[in-house]
Amino acid sequence: WQDATEWRAFRKEDAVMLEDKYQSLGTKAKFCTTEFSFNKGFGTMYEVSYSQMRQVNMETKKMRNIRRKAADGAAKAIWEWWTDSATWAQFYDKDNELLEEAFGSGVVPFKTKALSFNVKFNSLYIFDFDIMTQVNCDSGTSRKIQRTAAGGSKTTGHTKDEDDGFAEAVLAGKDSDATAGAAVGVHFTLGLPPGLVEEQQKKGAASLRKQAKDYGPIISQDAHGTACFDEMLKNEQEFCGEW
């Protein structure tokens, strides 16, 4: 678990409990528990999310990042991407190590150009480990990725869903890679379930969901800077239902 800028190991009994839950419930599981050893005598409920790699004290709402690291000598996880041929393909070993390190750090989204197949292109890639997607920011291409046990898995494929909406919208009207993103600014309709859109709209602009508006002492004194951030929040409010 993360304490400010340092990572600390859970006590052995807590690590065993968390690993049992991880193995039995899956990598995207979310569960509540009072079973932490440091919680004995308190009975406080904690929420643990493996998809977001965090724990939350449900009374104080204090959130800590967590991460899972394989024991020394344990088989390494395999990272794969969904190809145009409708099969899973493994990342190169160097890229596999990079993704595993990023996944373990709990950083989402993870942005990088340091991919072995990207040396000649220098494109920015964004990896979202919550929805297991990678996006090439130059071309707008979105691909599914997955993290599997050693040996990989070819049993499941890509099912097109709302996760593909961003890349498709960016590619709208695209004649070539040079014009990727030309559609930005157009009002997109992604076709998401109305109930989901309404739920997100009620939550409002993403930047204000966990904190009040505060531009800080520098931007607050700059008329142009304040106007830019006001416009950003206006756009967030407008598009928060589907974006």
Salt bridges, closest charged atoms under 4 A:
ASP3 OD2 - ARG8 NE 2.84
ASP3 OD1 - ARG64 NH1 3.91
GLU6 OE1 - ARG8 NH2 3.35
GLU19 OE2 - ARG68 NH2 2.86
GLU80 OE2 - LYS154 NZ 3.39
ASP84 OD1 - ARG143 NH1 3.10
GLU100 OE2 - ARG147 NH2 2.70
ASP163 OD2 - LYS144 NZ 2.72
ASP164 OD1 - HIS158 NE2 3.31
GLU168 OE2 - LYS160 NZ 2.78
ASP177 OD1 - LYS174 NZ 3.09
GLU198 OE2 - LYS202 NZ 3.76
GLU199 OE2 - LYS203 NZ 3.97
ASP230 OD1 - LYS213 NZ 3.89
GLU238 OE2 - HIS187 NE2 3.08
